[in-house]
Amino acid sequence: MKQTKKKGTSSARATRKTPRKIGHRCEKVAVLFAANNGYAPYLGVALASLVEYAGKHEYELIVLYRDLNERNRELLEHIIDQFGRKSAGRFQLRFMEMPIDMTDYNFAPGYKSLSVESWYRLFAPSLFPEYDKILWLDADTLMRTDVADLYATDMGDNWIVACRWDYGIIGLLERERRQKKPKLGPYFTKVLGVKRPKENYVNSGVMLLNLRAMREHGVQEKLLQAAQNPAMHFHDQCAINMVCQGHIHYVDSEWNGLVCFNPDNLPLKYRKKALADKKNSKIIHWAGGAKPWQKPDHEGAVEWWDIARRTPYYEQVLYTNICSILRGEMSKKIAEQANKLAELGRALTELGTTLTGQKNQ
């Protein structure tokens, strides 16, 4: 497979079909992802689903990376070619090596499970001066519809388009209310300045970024400053909520169908809508710790595996996760045996102390 390479980039083109207009003028649907070698197979599934549901538009799919080897870039290109043959769209896949040294920034710790790639979206305004807007998608997403519809949203002068009602956050806030231990609530309202966080705090995994407006208002610099505040609980997501409040255009929560929450933990006000979103979501997003490749019985996993099975990563995903399960079981058994040995050691020590005391008597 041929690659056209520039400094830090490579591209692959799939179908040759005429694009139609997005909104009022003909333009590419620009979509941004970030990934590393470990996450490449899951990005592959996200890309395949996007291509499969694409309409008659031209799409530029950009992957920001720091550690993505040539094999994975070729496999991702193969997925675009493979799924693009039956798609209505026209695609260009471009790889861009992250040109910014992330060690220059002291970002808030956030979750230990998050990779450095989660911070890349903050640099989009300066990295892509050729675009007025770009759609950011986390790699643990699955498209059920054409993302061009979301891309066509009239943003006005707002800085981002995102979905209100992060059900995972609502569940945490509701639990705090029941236990009468307010911690997150005051953090959202006083530290982040998010009024009514149950309604207005957004998940950053699916966002349309108004790069033009963000450049005009110096939003990137504000985001980077906020992201280095050690008070941030949920990594760059909190920085985005803090800086962009009052400049967010909210779209229906079906565009970010979170499956990381239990509807039973939600107030009745949100439960009905949450259940509807789970059923009718246009983009499924596994924002929590449980991923479909780890738990085939997880919500939405059947759809994820249906696409994964048709990608060249299928066997690798199976092998990687089987090994992970076996390592987890082995670690558990080793820990159990270590605890038993420790208990035996304590018992022998106590016995030795008792016998020594009796002998001295």
N, C-alpha and C positions, 0 to 999 in steps of 0.2 A: 504494500500500500504506500503510495507516494505521500510525502509531507512537504509542505511549503513552509520553510522556517525563516523567521526573522529573529532578531535579538530577543531571546527569552520567550518566543512564541512559536507555535506551529498551528496549522489549520488543516481541516479536511472538509470537503464539500460533498453533499449527498445528491439529492434530487435536483433536477433542472426544470422547475415549474414556475410559472408566472405568479409573482406575489400580487395580492390585492391591497387595497388601502386600509390602513389602520387609523381609525378616526378620520381626519380630514386630509391627510396627505400620506403618500406612500413612504413607508420607512420600515426598517428592520425591527423585529421584536428582539430586543437585546436582553439576554438572560444570563445572570452571573451565578456561578457556583464556586466553591472552594473545596479542595480535597487533598489527601495525601495517599501514599501507597496503600495504607491499611483500609482506607475508606473508598478506594477506587471501585470495588465491585458494587457497592451500594449506590454510589454516584451513577454507575452504569445503568442500574435499574431505573433511577430517577430520570436519566436522559432518555432511556428507551420509552418510558411512559409518556414523556413530553412529546417525543417525535410521533408516537402512535396516535395521539389525540390532536396533533397539530392541524390547523386549518390551512387554507391557501394563502399563506404568508411567507415572508422571508425571515428566517430566524438566525440570529448570531448567538451561539452558545459559547460562553467564555468560562474557562476553568482556571481560577487562580490557584497556584500551587507553590510549595516550597520543596516538597519531596515527592515527586511523581515521576517514576522512571519511564524509559522509552517503551517498555513492554506495555505498561498500563495505558500510556497515551495511544498506542496503536490499537489496543483492545477497545478503548472508548471510541476511537474513530471507526472501528469496525462496527460497533453497535449503531452509530449514526447511519452508516451506509446500509447496514442490514435492515433496520427498522424504517429507514427513509425510503426504501424502495416501494413500500406500500402506503406511504404517507402522502397527504395532500400538500405538504409544505416543502420548502426549500431550505436547506440547512448549511450552516458553516460552523464548524467546531474550531475554536481557537484556544490554545493553551498559552497562558501568560505566567511566567515565573515571577513570583512576588519580588518586586524590585526594592522593597523597603526592608531595612534591617529591624526586625521586631524587638531585638534586644535593646534598642534605643528607647523603648517605652516600658514603663513600669506599670503594666496593666493590673487591675484588681484581680485577685486570685480566682474568684468564681468557683465553679465546680471543678473538681480534680479530673473528671472524665472528659472535660472539654479540651479540644486541641487548640493550638495557636491559630489555626485557620478560621476559627469563629470570629476573630478580630478583624479579618481582612475586609469585611463589608464597610468598615468605618472609613476606609481609604478610597472608596469608589469614586467620590467626586473628583479627586485629582488624578486617579489612575485612568479614567475614561473621559477625557475632555471632549471627545468626538460625539458623545451622547448627551442628550438633554435628560434622558431618564433611563433607568435600567431596573430590571426585575431581579431581586435577590431570592434564591431558593436554597434552603438547606438541602444537603444531600440525602437526608432521611425522609424524603417526601416521595409521594407517588401521585402523578397527575391522573385525573379522571375526566378532564375536559381540556379545551384549548386555552392555554395561558395567555394567548393574544387578547382574549376578552378582558382579562385583568389588566394587561398592559395598556389597553385602550382607555382605561379609566381617566376621566377628566380630573386632573389633580388640582387645577387652579394654581394658586401660589403656595399650596401646602408643600411641606418638605418630604413627607412620606405618605404612602397609602398602606394601611395595615388593617387587621381585623380587631375590633373591640372584643372584649370578653375572652380573656385567657382563662379557660375553665380550671386549669391546674392551680393558678393563682387564686381564683375565686374559692376553690376548695380549701386551700391553706388559710385564707382569711376567714372562712366560715368556721373552720376548726378552732382558730384562735378565739373567735367570738363565743363559741360554745364553752371553751375551757376558761374563758375570761382571762386570757394571758396575751394581751395585745403587744405585739412586737412588730410584725410585718406591716400592720395597718398604719401605725405612726411613721414607720420608715417610708412607706409609699407616699404618704401625704406631706410629711414634714421634710424628709431628706430629698425625695425625688420631685416633690411638688405636684404629684398626680392627684387631682381631685376625683373622688369617687373611683378608686382603683379597680373595684369589681367591674365597672363598666368601661373604664378608659385606659387601663394598663394593657399594652399590646405585646404579643409574642413576635419576636424579630425573625422567625424562621421563614416567613413569607412576607416580603415587603416590596413595594414599588417605590424606588428612590427618585425624587425629582432632583437630578444632579445639577441642572441649571440653577434652580432656586437655592440649592445647598451651597453652590459655589458663590452665588451672589451675596449670601448672608453669612459666609464663613462658618458653615455648620460643621464641616469636617474638623476644624480646629476646636470647636466647642465640644464635639463628641470625644475627641482624643483627650482633652483636658478632663472631662467628666469620667472617662473610662479609667483614668489613672487614680481616681479617688478610691482609697481603700474601703470606703463605706459601701461601695456597690456590692449588692448581694448576688445578683444574677448576671454577672459578667457584663458584656457590652449591651445586653438587652435593657438593663437598667439605665445605662448611659443614654441610650436611644430614647427611652421614655422620658427621662429627665430633661434632655435638651429639646426634644421635639414636641413637648406638650403645647397645645394651642396651634400647632402646625401639622396636625395629622388629619388626613381624610380617611374616615372609617368606612370600610366596605363590609359586606355580610360575612359573618364568621364561617360560612361554608367554604370560603377561600383558604382557610387554614384549619382544616379539620383535625384538631388535636385528639389523639386517642390515649393520652397519658393520664386520664383521670377517671374516677368512679362517679357516675351521675348521682348515685345515692348520697354522696357527700355534699351535693350542691343544694342551695335553697330552692324551694319550689319555683321561684321566679325565673331561675335559669335552667332548671332541669329539663323542661319540655323542649326548649330550644336546643339544649345540648344534645339531647337524644336525636333530634331532627338533623343536627349537623353531622352526627356520627353516621347517620344513614345516607344523607344527601351531600356530603362534603365533595367539593370540586377538586380539592387537593388534600390528600391524607398526609398527616404529619406526625411521625412518631417522636415527639419532643422529649419524652421521658426516658428513663433508663432501659425499659423493655423494648427491644427492637424486633421486627418480624423475622429477621434472619436468625435471631437467637431463640425465639419462641414461635414455632410454626402455627400454634393455636392462638396466637395473639390476635387482637382485633385488626381486621384488614389484611392479615398476613396471607390469606389465600390469594388475594389479588397481587400482592407483592411477589409471591413465589411463582405465580403464573407467568409473570414477565421475567423474573430471574432465571427461570428454567429455559428461556429462549435466548439467553445471553451467553457469551463464551466464559462468563465467570461462574456459571452454575456449580461446577464441580469444586471450584476453589472455595466458594461460599460454604458448601457442605463440609469440605475437609477442615476449613479453618474453624468452623463453629463446633464440629464434633471434637476436634482437638481441644478447644476451649472448655467444652463441657467435661471432657476427661481430665484435663488439668485441674479444673475446679473440684471434681470429685476426689482426685488424688490429694489435692491440698487439704480437703476436708478430712480425709482419712488420716493423713499425716498429723494434722492438728489434734485429732481425737487420740491417736496413739501417743502423741507428745504429752497431752493432758493426763493420760493414764500413767505414763512413766513418771510424770511429775508427782502425781498422787502417791505412786508406789515409793518414790524417793522420800517424800514427806513422812510416809508411814514407817519406812525403815529408819529414818532419822529419829523419829519419836521412840521407836522400839529400842534403838541403840542408846538413847538418853535414859530410858527407863531401866534397861539392863545395867548400864554403867552405874546409875544411882543405887540400884539394889546391891551391886558388888561392893561399892564403897561402904555401904552400911554394914 
